[in-house]
Amino acid sequence: DIQMTQSPSSLSASVGDRVTITCRASQGIRNDLGWYQQKPGKAPKRLIYAASSLQSGVPSRFSGSGSGTEFTLTISSLQPEDFATYYCLQHNSYLWTFGQGTKVEIK
Amino acid sequence: QVTLKESGPALVKPTQTLTLTCTFSGFSLSTSGMRASWIRQPPGKALEWLARIDWDDDKFYSTSLKTRLTISKDTSKNQVVLTMTNMDPVDTATYYCALGRRGFDYWGQGTLVTVSS
């Protein structure tokens, strides 16, 4: 199975900060990766697909990069509504796996 | 507009079998490339992918749970069903269904299942 190692597990940041979250795959997954945002009590919502493509309707302050084994989600200027938990998901192999999540909290 | 909704018991006893149904509208799971998955999330913990069924009826299961899971679909009813045997309190979680071609474009609202005697 492909393991996804996500870091950090949590971070504290202020409104306006630039935030970076990383996912590393245990083997190459091309660009078969998405990033999801989840707010308490809600279903996740996809922000990025194919590692770097912005989902329709998602603000442009969100961006994704990477290919192969290392991937990054960047929020260029953190907004109050961005405080949430973020997950990566690989769908390269037959069995899909999530990262462990990154909780973004208010500093 | 695509909608998905999970249904099933809110409470099950240890050792029982859980059956969850995802009823969807706005798409067809017989469309080439479409895939439907079940995902769960224990309270305060991370998302865990459980199982997937594809448009061509291929089925895939989490390695750690594959002996307990069965996924199926009824295209005529627009439903995907997950059964999980031998339920344990550690299986207490919100269970989601989700679909897409590559990853998850759409999610249901989730259904909380508590395992307790």
gemmi code that builds the backbone of each chain (N, CA, C; Angstrom):
import gemmi

chains = {
    "A": [
        ("ASP", (0.832, -1.196, 0.000), (0.000, 0.000, 0.000), (0.875, 1.257, 0.000)),
        ("ILE", (0.397, 2.281, -0.638), (1.111, 3.555, -0.641), (0.765, 4.321, 0.631)),
        ("GLN", (1.800, 4.741, 1.351), (1.601, 5.532, 2.572), (1.798, 7.006, 2.229)),
        ("MET", (0.965, 7.836, 2.822), (1.068, 9.280, 2.653), (1.440, 9.904, 3.988)),
        ("THR", (2.588, 10.552, 4.034), (3.057, 11.189, 5.266), (2.858, 12.683, 5.134)),
        ("GLN", (1.986, 13.214, 5.963), (1.610, 14.620, 5.878), (2.235, 15.376, 7.040)),
        ("SER", (2.744, 16.576, 6.761), (3.344, 17.379, 7.820), (3.117, 18.868, 7.562)),
        ("PRO", (3.033, 19.665, 8.651), (2.985, 19.207, 10.039), (1.612, 18.641, 10.378)),
        ("SER", (1.461, 18.071, 11.556), (0.146, 17.584, 11.963), (-0.750, 18.739, 12.406)),
        ("SER", (-0.132, 19.804, 12.861), (-0.892, 21.003, 13.207), (0.022, 22.207, 13.106)),
        ("LEU", (-0.576, 23.357, 12.963), (0.188, 24.599, 12.930), (-0.696, 25.744, 13.402)),
        ("SER", (-0.065, 26.724, 13.980), (-0.744, 27.948, 14.382), (-0.270, 29.080, 13.491)),
        ("ALA", (-1.189, 29.837, 12.967), (-0.834, 30.921, 12.060), (-1.815, 32.083, 12.225)),
        ("SER", (-1.391, 33.213, 11.744), (-2.207, 34.421, 11.838), (-2.835, 34.726, 10.485)),
        ("VAL", (-3.903, 35.498, 10.537), (-4.526, 35.954, 9.288), (-3.479, 36.720, 8.490)),
        ("GLY", (-3.393, 36.394, 7.223), (-2.422, 37.033, 6.349), (-1.136, 36.242, 6.167)),
        ("ASP", (-0.913, 35.250, 7.006), (0.300, 34.433, 6.897), (0.266, 33.549, 5.657)),
        ("ARG", (1.452, 33.194, 5.217), (1.603, 32.188, 4.167), (1.788, 30.849, 4.854)),
        ("VAL", (1.017, 29.842, 4.426), (1.031, 28.536, 5.073), (1.362, 27.470, 4.032)),
        ("THR", (2.223, 26.542, 4.432), (2.615, 25.447, 3.535), (2.443, 24.125, 4.261)),
        ("ILE", (1.794, 23.192, 3.583), (1.575, 21.837, 4.101), (2.154, 20.860, 3.078)),
        ("THR", (2.783, 19.808, 3.565), (3.476, 18.865, 2.689), (2.927, 17.460, 2.852)),
        ("CYS", (2.852, 16.751, 1.740), (2.561, 15.310, 1.746), (3.648, 14.593, 0.969)),
        ("ARG", (4.152, 13.529, 1.562), (5.137, 12.695, 0.892), (4.558, 11.299, 0.690)),
        ("ALA", (4.708, 10.789, -0.512), (4.220, 9.451, -0.823), (5.352, 8.441, -0.689)),
        ("SER", (5.004, 7.241, -0.264), (6.023, 6.205, -0.062), (6.563, 5.653, -1.380)),
        ("GLN", (5.874, 5.938, -2.474), (6.375, 5.629, -3.809), (5.761, 6.631, -4.784)),
        ("GLY", (6.305, 6.685, -5.966), (5.854, 7.678, -6.920), (4.388, 7.516, -7.305)),
        ("ILE", (3.676, 8.635, -7.320), (2.251, 8.606, -7.659), (1.924, 9.583, -8.783)),
        ("ARG", (2.945, 9.949, -9.574), (2.762, 10.921, -10.667), (2.128, 12.189, -10.083)),
        ("ASN", (1.012, 12.615, -10.606), (0.299, 13.764, -10.022), (-1.087, 13.361, -9.534)),
        ("ASP", (-1.227, 12.100, -9.132), (-2.530, 11.570, -8.717), (-2.819, 11.904, -7.263)),
        ("LEU", (-2.944, 13.176, -6.986), (-3.115, 13.646, -5.622), (-4.077, 14.823, -5.575)),
        ("GLY", (-4.905, 14.808, -4.525), (-5.802, 15.925, -4.291), (-5.651, 16.439, -2.876)),
        ("TRP", (-6.054, 17.682, -2.680), (-6.057, 18.297, -1.355), (-7.499, 18.632, -0.970)),
        ("TYR", (-7.841, 18.336, 0.284), (-9.196, 18.517, 0.789), (-9.163, 19.343, 2.067)),
        ("GLN", (-10.179, 20.166, 2.207), (-10.362, 20.982, 3.401), (-11.587, 20.477, 4.151)),
        ("GLN", (-11.451, 20.325, 5.467), (-12.593, 19.898, 6.258), (-12.776, 20.819, 7.458)),
        ("LYS", (-13.971, 21.320, 7.604), (-14.330, 22.126, 8.764), (-15.138, 21.270, 9.735)),
        ("PRO", (-15.118, 21.613, 11.020), (-15.767, 20.770, 12.027), (-17.226, 20.470, 11.693)),
        ("GLY", (-17.571, 19.193, 11.780), (-18.938, 18.765, 11.552), (-19.373, 18.731, 10.096)),
        ("LYS", (-18.434, 18.985, 9.191), (-18.769, 19.032, 7.764), (-17.996, 17.974, 6.985)),
        ("ALA", (-18.535, 17.629, 5.816), (-17.807, 16.740, 4.915), (-16.625, 17.493, 4.307)),
        ("PRO", (-15.578, 16.779, 3.956), (-14.445, 17.425, 3.265), (-14.876, 18.011, 1.929)),
        ("LYS", (-14.060, 18.953, 1.481), (-14.298, 19.620, 0.204), (-12.960, 19.665, -0.531)),
        ("ARG", (-12.977, 19.293, -1.804), (-11.715, 19.298, -2.552), (-11.340, 20.711, -2.960)),
        ("LEU", (-10.055, 21.021, -2.757), (-9.501, 22.312, -3.145), (-8.663, 22.208, -4.421)),
        ("ILE", (-7.871, 21.149, -4.481), (-6.888, 20.952, -5.551), (-7.035, 19.529, -6.085)),
        ("TYR", (-7.003, 19.376, -7.392), (-6.959, 18.044, -7.998), (-5.764, 17.963, -8.933)),
        ("ALA", (-5.381, 16.747, -9.257), (-4.201, 16.517, -10.114), (-2.994, 17.314, -9.618)),
        ("ALA", (-2.835, 17.358, -8.324), (-1.692, 17.963, -7.617), (-1.634, 19.474, -7.680)),
        ("SER", (-2.064, 20.074, -8.785), (-1.848, 21.517, -8.922), (-2.999, 22.268, -9.577)),
        ("SER", (-4.098, 21.571, -9.876), (-5.235, 22.235, -10.522), (-6.248, 22.687, -9.491)),
        ("LEU", (-6.649, 23.939, -9.585), (-7.564, 24.525, -8.621), (-8.998, 24.106, -8.942)),
        ("GLN", (-9.673, 23.560, -7.954), (-11.073, 23.191, -8.127), (-11.894, 24.445, -8.400)),
        ("SER", (-12.883, 24.322, -9.267), (-13.746, 25.446, -9.578), (-14.373, 26.032, -8.313)),
        ("GLY", (-14.313, 27.362, -8.200), (-14.933, 28.035, -7.064), (-14.029, 28.214, -5.863)),
        ("VAL", (-12.842, 27.613, -5.912), (-11.911, 27.722, -4.782), (-11.055, 28.973, -4.966)),
        ("PRO", (-10.864, 29.748, -3.893), (-10.083, 30.992, -4.030), (-8.660, 30.747, -4.512)),
        ("SER", (-8.149, 31.699, -5.249), (-6.827, 31.547, -5.870), (-5.687, 31.636, -4.864)),
        ("ARG", (-5.970, 31.947, -3.610), (-4.898, 31.933, -2.603), (-4.443, 30.503, -2.295)),
        ("PHE", (-5.248, 29.518, -2.695), (-4.857, 28.122, -2.553), (-4.117, 27.674, -3.805)),
        ("SER", (-2.992, 26.986, -3.603), (-2.277, 26.423, -4.729), (-1.616, 25.121, -4.324)),
        ("GLY", (-1.403, 24.264, -5.313), (-0.750, 22.989, -5.078), (0.385, 22.807, -6.044)),
        ("SER", (1.378, 22.047, -5.596), (2.517, 21.766, -6.469), (3.064, 20.385, -6.139)),
        ("GLY", (3.921, 19.918, -7.020), (4.591, 18.646, -6.777), (4.211, 17.578, -7.775)),
        ("SER", (5.022, 16.546, -7.777), (4.805, 15.384, -8.629), (5.712, 14.278, -8.132)),
        ("GLY", (5.298, 13.039, -8.338), (6.137, 11.931, -7.902), (5.885, 11.570, -6.454)),
        ("THR", (6.730, 12.036, -5.561), (6.583, 11.664, -4.156), (6.390, 12.842, -3.212)),
        ("GLU", (6.605, 14.054, -3.655), (6.503, 15.187, -2.745), (5.552, 16.245, -3.280)),
        ("PHE", (4.623, 16.652, -2.408), (3.554, 17.548, -2.802), (3.350, 18.614, -1.736)),
        ("THR", (2.914, 19.773, -2.187), (2.735, 20.899, -1.280), (1.417, 21.595, -1.553)),
        ("LEU", (0.736, 21.947, -0.467), (-0.413, 22.837, -0.530), (0.010, 24.152, 0.109)),
        ("THR", (-0.213, 25.242, -0.583), (0.141, 26.555, -0.073), (-1.093, 27.438, -0.015)),
        ("ILE", (-1.236, 28.126, 1.115), (-2.242, 29.176, 1.234), (-1.454, 30.478, 1.296)),
        ("SER", (-1.626, 31.315, 0.309), (-0.722, 32.468, 0.173), (-0.970, 33.546, 1.233)),
        ("SER", (-2.206, 33.710, 1.632), (-2.546, 34.714, 2.646), (-3.752, 34.179, 3.416)),
        ("LEU", (-3.478, 33.627, 4.576), (-4.503, 32.908, 5.351), (-5.658, 33.830, 5.728)),
        ("GLN", (-6.852, 33.351, 5.484), (-8.060, 34.107, 5.814), (-8.804, 33.420, 6.968)),
        ("PRO", (-9.664, 34.150, 7.663), (-10.350, 33.549, 8.826), (-11.105, 32.268, 8.479)),
        ("GLU", (-11.653, 32.190, 7.277), (-12.429, 31.010, 6.887), (-11.550, 29.817, 6.523)),
        ("ASP", (-10.235, 30.006, 6.507), (-9.326, 28.918, 6.142), (-8.902, 28.074, 7.336)),
        ("PHE", (-9.288, 28.474, 8.534), (-8.934, 27.670, 9.703), (-9.771, 26.401, 9.672)),
        ("ALA", (-9.074, 25.271, 9.494), (-9.715, 23.993, 9.186), (-8.644, 22.916, 9.228)),
        ("THR", (-9.042, 21.688, 8.911), (-8.087, 20.595, 8.773), (-7.966, 20.248, 7.298)),
        ("TYR", (-6.739, 20.005, 6.865), (-6.455, 19.740, 5.466), (-5.877, 18.336, 5.315)),
        ("TYR", (-6.333, 17.634, 4.270), (-5.882, 16.276, 3.991), (-5.446, 16.158, 2.536)),
        ("CYS", (-4.402, 15.371, 2.326), (-4.088, 14.948, 0.960), (-4.668, 13.552, 0.748)),
        ("LEU", (-4.928, 13.234, -0.498), (-5.422, 11.912, -0.889), (-4.694, 11.476, -2.146)),
        ("GLN", (-4.081, 10.291, -2.110), (-3.504, 9.741, -3.340), (-4.479, 8.750, -3.951)),
        ("HIS", (-4.619, 8.828, -5.263), (-5.500, 7.890, -5.973), (-4.760, 7.279, -7.157)),
        ("ASN", (-3.461, 7.066, -6.966), (-2.656, 6.476, -8.023), (-2.798, 4.968, -8.063)),
        ("SER", (-2.771, 4.351, -6.902), (-2.842, 2.894, -6.821), (-4.294, 2.436, -6.772)),
        ("TYR", (-4.468, 1.130, -6.821), (-5.826, 0.606, -6.689), (-6.428, 0.972, -5.333)),
        ("LEU", (-5.601, 0.995, -4.306), (-6.057, 1.325, -2.949), (-5.666, 2.767, -2.659)),
        ("TRP", (-6.633, 3.569, -2.325), (-6.406, 4.998, -2.105), (-6.074, 5.258, -0.648)),
        ("THR", (-5.289, 6.293, -0.374), (-4.921, 6.602, 1.003), (-4.882, 8.108, 1.239)),
        ("PHE", (-5.313, 8.488, 2.436), (-5.248, 9.864, 2.900), (-3.981, 10.089, 3.717)),
        ("GLY", (-3.528, 11.323, 3.737), (-2.562, 11.730, 4.734), (-3.253, 11.842, 6.091)),
        ("GLN", (-2.456, 12.068, 7.117), (-2.988, 12.059, 8.483), (-3.685, 13.365, 8.858)),
        ("GLY", (-3.593, 14.365, 8.006), (-4.271, 15.626, 8.245), (-3.376, 16.674, 8.891)),
        ("THR", (-3.673, 17.934, 8.585), (-2.995, 19.080, 9.190), (-4.067, 20.047, 9.687)),
        ("LYS", (-4.061, 20.275, 10.988), (-5.023, 21.213, 11.570), (-4.409, 22.602, 11.603)),
        ("VAL", (-5.059, 23.540, 10.951), (-4.580, 24.917, 10.911), (-5.391, 25.723, 11.917)),
        ("GLU", (-4.698, 26.222, 12.927), (-5.358, 26.932, 14.026), (-4.946, 28.385, 14.058)),
        ("ILE", (-5.748, 29.164, 14.755), (-5.485, 30.595, 14.875), (-4.416, 30.835, 15.929)),
        ("LYS", (-3.421, 31.643, 15.570), (-2.384, 32.009, 16.530), (-2.913, 33.154, 17.402)),
    ],
    "B": [
        ("GLN", (-27.415, 18.758, -10.753), (-26.834, 18.865, -9.418), (-26.648, 17.469, -8.834)),
        ("VAL", (-25.461, 17.217, -8.331), (-25.138, 15.912, -7.770), (-25.374, 15.945, -6.261)),
        ("THR", (-26.098, 14.974, -5.767), (-26.290, 14.837, -4.323), (-26.053, 13.397, -3.924)),
        ("LEU", (-25.540, 13.215, -2.725), (-25.331, 11.904, -2.144), (-25.819, 11.960, -0.703)),
        ("LYS", (-26.418, 10.862, -0.256), (-26.854, 10.806, 1.129), (-26.664, 9.390, 1.669)),
        ("GLU", (-26.017, 9.330, 2.812), (-25.790, 8.058, 3.478), (-26.947, 7.747, 4.423)),
        ("SER", (-27.276, 6.480, 4.540), (-28.301, 6.066, 5.489), (-27.920, 4.729, 6.097)),
        ("GLY", (-28.407, 4.512, 7.317), (-28.116, 3.281, 8.030), (-28.340, 3.483, 9.510)),
        ("PRO", (-28.087, 2.452, 10.292), (-28.349, 2.559, 11.729), (-27.377, 3.501, 12.418)),
        ("ALA", (-27.857, 4.227, 13.383), (-26.995, 5.115, 14.164), (-26.265, 4.350, 15.266)),
        ("LEU", (-26.843, 3.228, 15.657), (-26.275, 2.444, 16.752), (-26.272, 0.968, 16.380)),
        ("VAL", (-25.137, 0.336, 16.546), (-25.046, -1.112, 16.352), (-24.326, -1.715, 17.549)),
        ("LYS", (-24.613, -2.969, 17.800), (-23.978, -3.665, 18.920), (-22.695, -4.339, 18.450)),
        ("PRO", (-21.761, -4.513, 19.360), (-20.543, -5.259, 19.018), (-20.885, -6.629, 18.455)),
        ("THR", (-20.115, -7.036, 17.465), (-20.214, -8.286, 16.697), (-21.276, -8.234, 15.612)),
        ("GLN", (-22.149, -7.244, 15.621), (-23.162, -7.151, 14.572), (-22.556, -6.713, 13.241)),
        ("THR", (-23.350, -6.880, 12.189), (-22.967, -6.429, 10.852), (-23.645, -5.096, 10.557)),
        ("LEU", (-22.848, -4.152, 10.075), (-23.343, -2.837, 9.693), (-23.624, -2.819, 8.196)),
        ("THR", (-24.769, -2.285, 7.825), (-25.078, -2.075, 6.414), (-25.413, -0.606, 6.207)),
        ("LEU", (-24.648, 0.034, 5.339), (-24.859, 1.442, 5.004), (-25.206, 1.564, 3.528)),
        ("THR", (-26.115, 2.485, 3.243), (-26.528, 2.727, 1.864), (-26.251, 4.174, 1.505)),
        ("CYS", (-25.678, 4.367, 0.336), (-25.466, 5.700, -0.217), (-26.417, 5.835, -1.405)),
        ("THR", (-27.325, 6.785, -1.317), (-28.275, 7.039, -2.400), (-27.886, 8.346, -3.052)),
        ("PHE", (-27.738, 8.326, -4.373), (-27.241, 9.502, -5.064), (-28.132, 9.890, -6.227)),
        ("SER", (-27.940, 11.111, -6.674), (-28.674, 11.595, -7.841), (-27.787, 12.562, -8.602)),
        ("GLY", (-28.127, 12.762, -9.855), (-27.395, 13.726, -10.680), (-26.244, 13.133, -11.467)),
        ("PHE", (-26.031, 11.830, -11.347), (-25.015, 11.167, -12.147), (-25.345, 9.680, -12.205)),
        ("SER", (-24.630, 8.960, -13.043), (-24.810, 7.521, -13.143), (-23.487, 6.829, -12.873)),
        ("LEU", (-23.529, 5.850, -12.004), (-22.322, 5.093, -11.690), (-21.961, 4.128, -12.814)),
        ("SER", (-22.801, 4.058, -13.827), (-22.448, 3.237, -14.989), (-21.670, 4.040, -16.026)),
        ("THR", (-21.521, 5.334, -15.786), (-20.733, 6.176, -16.696), (-19.255, 5.814, -16.586)),
        ("SER", (-18.618, 5.630, -17.718), (-17.218, 5.222, -17.729), (-16.352, 6.159, -16.890)),
        ("GLY", (-15.551, 5.548, -16.029), (-14.627, 6.310, -15.201), (-15.152, 6.710, -13.837)),
        ("MET", (-16.443, 6.544, -13.604), (-16.999, 6.954, -12.309), (-16.674, 5.919, -11.232)),
        ("ARG", (-16.364, 6.428, -10.073), (-16.000, 5.580, -8.952), (-16.671, 6.085, -7.687)),
        ("ALA", (-17.150, 5.175, -6.854), (-17.770, 5.541, -5.580), (-17.014, 4.861, -4.447)),
        ("SER", (-16.741, 5.620, -3.423), (-15.988, 5.108, -2.276), (-16.740, 5.335, -0.976)),
        ("TRP", (-16.342, 4.570, 0.023), (-16.729, 4.810, 1.408), (-15.476, 5.206, 2.175)),
        ("ILE", (-15.660, 6.193, 3.034), (-14.584, 6.739, 3.874), (-15.155, 6.872, 5.278)),
        ("ARG", (-14.333, 6.689, 6.294), (-14.832, 6.912, 7.639), (-13.898, 7.819, 8.420)),
        ("GLN", (-14.434, 8.350, 9.522), (-13.661, 9.267, 10.351), (-14.093, 9.099, 11.801)),
        ("PRO", (-13.285, 8.406, 12.601), (-13.598, 8.335, 14.037), (-13.591, 9.730, 14.643)),
        ("PRO", (-14.327, 9.922, 15.731), (-14.393, 11.261, 16.336), (-13.011, 11.822, 16.644)),
        ("GLY", (-12.734, 13.006, 16.128), (-11.472, 13.681, 16.382), (-10.270, 13.111, 15.651)),
        ("LYS", (-10.510, 12.170, 14.737), (-9.375, 11.525, 14.049), (-9.421, 11.784, 12.546)),
        ("ALA", (-8.491, 11.163, 11.854), (-8.304, 11.425, 10.430), (-9.283, 10.627, 9.565)),
        ("LEU", (-9.369, 11.040, 8.333), (-10.141, 10.310, 7.331), (-9.447, 9.007, 6.993)),
        ("GLU", (-10.246, 7.978, 6.762), (-9.713, 6.666, 6.376), (-10.521, 6.149, 5.191)),
        ("TRP", (-9.850, 5.895, 4.070), (-10.522, 5.308, 2.907), (-10.787, 3.833, 3.177)),
        ("LEU", (-12.005, 3.379, 2.881), (-12.398, 2.004, 3.205), (-12.520, 1.113, 1.969)),
        ("ALA", (-13.245, 1.580, 0.977), (-13.562, 0.703, -0.151), (-14.011, 1.551, -1.341)),
        ("ARG", (-13.901, 0.949, -2.530), (-14.309, 1.632, -3.748), (-14.939, 0.646, -4.709)),
        ("ILE", (-15.954, 1.101, -5.428), (-16.528, 0.331, -6.525), (-16.523, 1.216, -7.756)),
        ("ASP", (-16.087, 0.663, -8.858), (-15.957, 1.413, -10.086), (-17.124, 1.147, -11.033)),
        ("TRP", (-17.197, 1.987, -12.073), (-18.287, 1.896, -13.046), (-18.401, 0.500, -13.685)),
        ("ASP", (-17.235, -0.194, -13.775), (-17.213, -1.507, -14.407), (-17.360, -2.630, -13.387)),
        ("ASP", (-17.727, -2.269, -12.161), (-17.975, -3.206, -11.070), (-16.701, -3.749, -10.420)),
        ("ASP", (-15.537, -3.199, -10.765), (-14.333, -3.561, -10.017), (-14.481, -3.051, -8.590)),
        ("LYS", (-13.954, -3.819, -7.651), (-14.078, -3.478, -6.237), (-12.700, -3.530, -5.583)),
        ("PHE", (-12.460, -2.608, -4.664), (-11.171, -2.519, -3.985), (-11.428, -2.198, -2.520)),
        ("TYR", (-10.585, -2.793, -1.653), (-10.804, -2.662, -0.208), (-9.516, -2.283, 0.507)),
        ("SER", (-9.670, -1.503, 1.568), (-8.554, -1.227, 2.459), (-7.929, -2.537, 2.915)),
        ("THR", (-6.614, -2.597, 2.867), (-5.911, -3.829, 3.243), (-6.257, -4.252, 4.669)),
        ("SER", (-6.329, -3.285, 5.567), (-6.532, -3.615, 6.981), (-7.951, -4.078, 7.281)),
        ("LEU", (-8.905, -3.790, 6.400), (-10.305, -4.101, 6.688), (-10.940, -5.023, 5.660)),
        ("LYS", (-10.175, -5.489, 4.691), (-10.788, -6.157, 3.546), (-11.542, -7.429, 3.904)),
        ("THR", (-11.145, -8.078, 5.000), (-11.851, -9.313, 5.365), (-13.235, -9.022, 5.928)),
        ("ARG", (-13.516, -7.775, 6.272), (-14.788, -7.418, 6.910), (-15.728, -6.614, 6.011)),
        ("LEU", (-15.231, -6.182, 4.867), (-15.987, -5.255, 4.036), (-16.508, -5.901, 2.768)),
        ("THR", (-17.705, -5.460, 2.371), (-18.234, -5.789, 1.055), (-18.899, -4.535, 0.503)),
        ("ILE", (-18.558, -4.168, -0.722), (-19.177, -3.030, -1.378), (-19.923, -3.531, -2.611)),
        ("SER", (-21.059, -2.925, -2.877), (-21.839, -3.314, -4.047), (-22.599, -2.095, -4.548)),
        ("LYS", (-23.131, -2.213, -5.757), (-23.916, -1.110, -6.295), (-25.169, -1.634, -6.964)),
        ("ASP", (-26.177, -0.805, -6.965), (-27.413, -1.070, -7.699), (-27.614, 0.145, -8.596)),
        ("THR", (-27.199, -0.002, -9.826), (-27.237, 1.126, -10.753), (-28.668, 1.597, -10.998)),
        ("SER", (-29.614, 0.657, -11.022), (-31.002, 1.032, -11.304), (-31.597, 1.864, -10.170)),
        ("LYS", (-31.094, 1.660, -8.955), (-31.592, 2.416, -7.800), (-30.693, 3.584, -7.447)),
        ("ASN", (-29.578, 3.742, -8.160), (-28.593, 4.781, -7.836), (-28.127, 4.662, -6.388)),
        ("GLN", (-27.706, 3.460, -6.032), (-27.252, 3.209, -4.671), (-25.943, 2.442, -4.652)),
        ("VAL", (-25.170, 2.731, -3.613), (-23.976, 1.964, -3.302), (-24.109, 1.500, -1.858)),
        ("VAL", (-23.834, 0.248, -1.616), (-24.022, -0.336, -0.287), (-22.699, -0.855, 0.244)),
        ("LEU", (-22.471, -0.582, 1.518), (-21.292, -1.108, 2.214), (-21.751, -1.948, 3.388)),
        ("THR", (-21.226, -3.153, 3.502), (-21.425, -3.941, 4.710), (-20.096, -4.134, 5.406)),
        ("MET", (-20.144, -4.061, 6.725), (-18.968, -4.271, 7.553), (-19.367, -5.244, 8.655)),
        ("THR", (-18.669, -6.358, 8.706), (-19.014, -7.394, 9.675), (-18.273, -7.198, 10.989)),
        ("ASN", (-18.742, -7.923, 11.996), (-18.057, -7.997, 13.292), (-17.686, -6.617, 13.839)),
        ("MET", (-18.669, -5.761, 13.965), (-18.433, -4.392, 14.416), (-17.907, -4.366, 15.846)),
        ("ASP", (-17.038, -3.386, 16.090), (-16.371, -3.209, 17.380), (-16.471, -1.736, 17.772)),
        ("PRO", (-16.386, -1.429, 19.064), (-16.437, -0.009, 19.446), (-15.425, 0.875, 18.721)),
        ("VAL", (-14.276, 0.336, 18.320), (-13.296, 1.157, 17.600), (-13.783, 1.531, 16.202)),
        ("ASP", (-14.856, 0.924, 15.748), (-15.437, 1.258, 14.445), (-16.406, 2.428, 14.538)),
        ("THR", (-16.602, 2.958, 15.726), (-17.434, 4.146, 15.890), (-16.833, 5.283, 15.079)),
        ("ALA", (-17.637, 5.851, 14.187), (-17.111, 6.859, 13.263), (-18.257, 7.481, 12.469)),
        ("THR", (-17.943, 8.580, 11.813), (-18.815, 9.096, 10.768), (-18.388, 8.436, 9.469)),
        ("TYR", (-19.362, 7.865, 8.780), (-19.102, 7.169, 7.523), (-19.624, 8.032, 6.376)),
        ("TYR", (-18.741, 8.283, 5.410), (-19.071, 9.091, 4.250), (-19.050, 8.235, 2.983)),
        ("CYS", (-19.925, 8.557, 2.052), (-19.714, 8.085, 0.693), (-19.283, 9.283, -0.149)),
        ("ALA", (-18.518, 9.000, -1.174), (-17.971, 10.054, -2.028), (-17.734, 9.476, -3.416)),
        ("LEU", (-17.748, 10.335, -4.410), (-17.541, 9.824, -5.756), (-16.758, 10.812, -6.610)),
        ("GLY", (-16.247, 10.280, -7.687), (-15.514, 11.063, -8.662), (-14.784, 10.125, -9.592)),
        ("ARG", (-14.120, 10.706, -10.564), (-13.323, 9.881, -11.468), (-11.915, 9.683, -10.927)),
        ("ARG", (-11.337, 10.773, -10.452), (-9.998, 10.722, -9.881), (-10.050, 11.473, -8.570)),
        ("GLY", (-10.158, 10.720, -7.489), (-10.413, 11.358, -6.204), (-11.901, 11.610, -6.028)),
        ("PHE", (-12.222, 12.578, -5.164), (-13.616, 12.787, -4.779), (-14.100, 14.179, -5.147)),
        ("ASP", (-14.958, 14.214, -6.163), (-15.591, 15.472, -6.538), (-16.745, 15.806, -5.606)),
        ("TYR", (-17.446, 14.771, -5.157), (-18.668, 14.968, -4.387), (-18.657, 14.082, -3.156)),
        ("TRP", (-19.237, 14.612, -2.085), (-19.330, 13.903, -0.815), (-20.763, 13.936, -0.295)),
        ("GLY", (-21.136, 12.891, 0.425), (-22.349, 12.947, 1.207), (-22.090, 13.712, 2.500)),
        ("GLN", (-23.140, 13.896, 3.275), (-23.025, 14.641, 4.538), (-22.438, 13.788, 5.654)),
        ("GLY", (-22.420, 12.478, 5.458), (-21.906, 11.577, 6.470), (-22.985, 11.108, 7.422)),
        ("THR", (-22.758, 9.920, 7.988), (-23.679, 9.385, 8.983), (-22.860, 8.818, 10.142)),
        ("LEU", (-23.205, 9.222, 11.347), (-22.476, 8.766, 12.533), (-22.997, 7.404, 12.967)),
        ("VAL", (-22.071, 6.466, 13.094), (-22.404, 5.124, 13.564), (-21.667, 4.891, 14.880)),
        ("THR", (-22.401, 4.572, 15.903), (-21.833, 4.285, 17.212), (-21.958, 2.795, 17.492)),
        ("VAL", (-20.865, 2.198, 17.936), (-20.877, 0.771, 18.263), (-20.813, 0.644, 19.774)),
        ("SER", (-21.879, 0.142, 20.346), (-21.962, 0.033, 21.802), (-23.011, -0.992, 22.175)),
        ("SER", (-22.750, -1.681, 23.265), (-23.734, -2.649, 23.745), (-24.781, -1.961, 24.621)),
    ],
}
model = gemmi.Model(1)
for chain_id, residues in chains.items():
    chain = gemmi.Chain(chain_id)
    for i, (resn, *xyz) in enumerate(residues, 1):
        res = gemmi.Residue()
        res.name, res.seqid = resn, gemmi.SeqId(i, " ")
        for name, pos in zip(("N", "CA", "C"), xyz):
            atom = gemmi.Atom()
            atom.name, atom.element = name, gemmi.Element(name[0])
            atom.pos, atom.b_iso = gemmi.Position(*pos), 0.0
            res.add_atom(atom)
        chain.add_residue(res)
    model.add_chain(chain)
structure = gemmi.Structure()
structure.add_model(model)
structure.setup_entities()
